[in-house]
Amino acid sequence: MKRKHKRLTFVFIAMLLLGAATVLMLSAFEENIVFFYSPTDIKEKKLADGKRIRLGGLVEEGSVKKAEGAVVNFRVTDLTTALPVTYKGILPDLFREGQGVITEGKLQGGVFKADEVLAKHDETYMPPEIAEALKKSGQWQGKEK
Amino acid sequence: MTAEIGHFALILALLVAVMQATVPLIGAQTGRQAWMAMARPAAVTQFGLLAISFGCLTQLYITSDFSVLNVVMNSHTDKPLLYKVAGVWGNHEGSLLLWVLILSLFGSAVAVFGANLPPGLRARALSVQAMIAVGFYLFMLLTSNPFERVFPVPINGRDLNPLLQDPGLAIHPPMLYLGYVGFSMAFSFAIAALIEGRVDAAWARWVRPWTLAAWCFLTGGIGLGSWWAYYELGWGGWWFWDPVENASFMPWLAGTALLHSSTVVEKRDTLKGWTILLAIIAFSMSLLGTFLVRSGVLTSVHAFATDPARGVFILGLLIVVIGGSLALFAWRGPALVSTGLFKPVSREGALLFNNLVLSTAAAAVLLGTLYPLLLDAIGGGKVSVGPPFFNTVFIPLMIPMIIAMAIGPILSWKRADLMAAINKLWLAFLAALVAMAAAWVLRSEGPLLGIVGIGLAAWLGVATLIELTGRIRMFSAPFGESLRRLRGMPRAAWGMTLGHLGLAIAIAGMTGAGAWKVESIQSMKPGESVNVAGYDFTFVGVKSGQGPNYSLVEASFRITQGGKPVVALNAEKRVYNVSKRPTSEAGIHTMFTGDLYAVIGDKDDSGGYVTRLYFNPLVVWMWAGVLMMMFGGTLSLTDRRHRVGAPKKHQGVAQAAGA
C-alpha cells in the first residue's frame, strides 16, 4: 500500500466517524433539545401538552404548598403570568420563594408537571433565561447588562 | 499592608512576564545567546512573585482581614481553618490567582529541570508560556483583582458558599487546575516547535511526561468533582453532562488523545502535525473550560454569579490564543515532515483510530455544550441540551473505541496481522459473552445498553490482562522466566496496563450506576419502612444538633435485607449560620455490589419527612477505576526513560538531566 493510500484509509475512517457522529447528533438534537419558556410564552403560544420543555421564572411568594407523598405544588411567575407547577421529590437546597427557578417537565391540562427542578450553587445567580424573561415582561429590577 | 504587597507582586510579575514573552523569543530568532538566557531566571522570578502574591492572599484569609473585599465575600471568622484556606480558591479572583500560580510553577519547572533542552526550544517555549501569563495577569489586574480593599471595613464576612465547605471540594479546584494548566506545557512546546519548524523524538520525550502529569491531575480532578456531586448534591447521580462538567471533560478527551499520539511521535517519528494540533486543541479546550465556568454564559446547575465584562475579556483572550495558534499551525504545520511509515493495521494505526474517535467525541461534546449559545445568537430561541443528547451521541461513539482498545496494544508497530491478534483474544470474547449473559440473568429489566456496557468492560479488562500475559510470556515460557519479565517490565508498560484496566473497571461502574439505579421518593414518618432493590430502609427518626458553623437535623435509617441488619445510615440537612443556606449530606453505605444512599428533605404538612432512597449498583467500581487510571499514569511518569536525559542527535550535549 502506498503512502497516499494509507493516508486515504485514515481520511476515510475519519469521514466515517464524523458522518456517524453527525447522524447521531442530528437525530439526538431532534428528540432531545428542550426549549425554554416563560409562563407568558406558554400562555401566548398556547403550547400543546406532552412536549418536554423547560419553564423558568420566579417562585411566586406564598405559593409553595407541600402535599401528600412528597409532592410539592408551587407557582412559577414572570410577574405578569403565573403557572402552577407540581413536582414530586426533594427540592434543591436553594429553592426558595421569590427566587429564580428552572424546572423541566411537561404541561398537563394547564399544570406543569416537573420532574426536575434545577439547583444553583449560588443564590445571587440568576439564570440568563430568567433575566431575559423578566426583562421581556418589563419586571426586571436588576442592573442592565 | 499584606494586600498591597500581594497586589504589587502581581504587577511586578506582569512586567517580568512581558519581558519574558518578548526578549528570549527575539533572541532565539536572531541567535543572541544572552537574550535567550534571560528566559530561565525570568520564569523562576515569576514563580517567586506569584508565590508571594498567593501567600499574601492566603495570609489575609487565615487572619480574616475584612478590609479586603474578596475575604469579606468569601470568608467568616467562625469558619474552620481548612475552609479558610480553601476559600482562597473557592471564588473567581482567588481561583485565577491559583491558575497563574500553577502556570508559573510549570514555567519555572521548565527553567529548572530543562537544562538538557535545546536552548532555542527552551527560550521559545518559555516565551510562549509568558504570553499566556500576560493575558491572565492583565485579566486579573483589570477585571478581577483579589486584593481590592473595602471601606468601611465590615465586622465579619459573608462566609464561603456552604456547598463548597467540603474536604473533597477543597482540593478539587487545585487538582483540576493542575490538569488544565498542565496542558499549557504541551501547548507552549507545540508553538515553539512550530516556530522552529522541527519536531523530533526528543521533543516528544520532553512533552510527554508533562502531558501525562496534567492528564493524571485532570483525571483525578474530574473524579473528585464527580464524587463530590455524588455525595454532596444529594441527587444520587455522579455525572450530569452539565456545561461545567463538559468543560473539564473536553480537555480530558483531547489530552487523552494527545497522550497516545505523543507516544507515536516519540517511538515512531510520525503523526507529528497531528500531535501538534492536538496539543493546541487540548489547551484551547482548557481555556474554553475556564471561560465557560467563569463567564456565566451557559445555564448550568453549577453556575456561579458572574460579571459580563469578564466574559468578554476571556472571550477575547480565547480568540487570540486559539485563532493565533491555529493560524500559526496552518502556516508552519506543513513543514513538519514525518519519516515513520506504517500500514493502517498496526499499533500506529490503532492509536490513530483512538485519536480520531476521541477527537470526534470531544467535538460532539463541544457542539452539544455550545449549541444553546449558537442557537440563541442566531435568534433560534432558548434551549437546553441535556443528558439524553450526550448519552445518545457519546456512548455509541465509545463502543468501537473500547473494542479497538483491546486489540491495539496487541498489534505490532508498522504492520500487523489483525486476524492473529483477534485470535489471541478469544478468551476476552468469551468473557464478554459470559458477563453479558450474567448481566442479562441478573438485570433483565434494565436497558439493553447496560448489558452491552458490562460486556465491553469484560472484553477490555480481560484483553488487557491477555496483553500482559503475552508480554511476560506467562504460558509459553517457564514460570521463573515470566516472573523475571514481569519484574523487568518498564513502568510505562505498567502504566498502560493499569490505565486500560482502570477504564474497564470504571466502565463497569458507570454502566451499573447508570443503567440499574433504583430510586424511591416518598414521605416517611418515623417507624415507616420502604423496600428499595431488596433492602428495607426503616426511618428511625430525626434529631437536631450543632456543627462548627451550622445547625443540623440528622435523620437515621436502619437498613435490613431479608430481616438481617445491614447498616445504619445517617443523612443530614445542614443550615449554615451566616448565609442561612441549607445543604444536604447524603448517608451512604458503600458495598462491593453497590451503594445504599439516603437523603432527607423537608418536613411536610402531614408530619412526615420527604426522603429519597437509592440503590446505586457498582458505583464504587467507578471511583476505583479512576484511581487505578491515575495510579497507572503516575507509575508511567516514573519510567526510566523520562528521568534519564534524552540523547540528542543535533546538539551533541547529551548530558544527564540536572535533576
Interface residues (C-beta under 8 A of the other chain):
Chain A: M1 R3 K6 T9 F10 I13 A14 L17 L18 A20 A21 L24 M25 S27 A28 F29 E31 N32 I33 V34 F35 F36 R54 K65 K66 A67 E68 G69 A70 K88 G89 I90 L91 D93 L94 I102 E104 L118 A119 K120 H121 D122 E123 T124 Y125 M126 P127 P128 E129 E132 K145
Chain B: N161 L163 L164 L233 G234 G296 V297 T299 V301 H302 A303 F304 A305 P308 L341 F342 K343 P344 G349 L352 F353 L356 V357 T360 A361 A363 A364 L367 G368 Y371 G381 K382 V383 S384 V385 G386 P388 F389 T392 V393 P396 L397 I521 Q522 S523 S579 R581 P582 T583 S584 V599 G601 D602 D604 D605 S606 V610 T611 R612
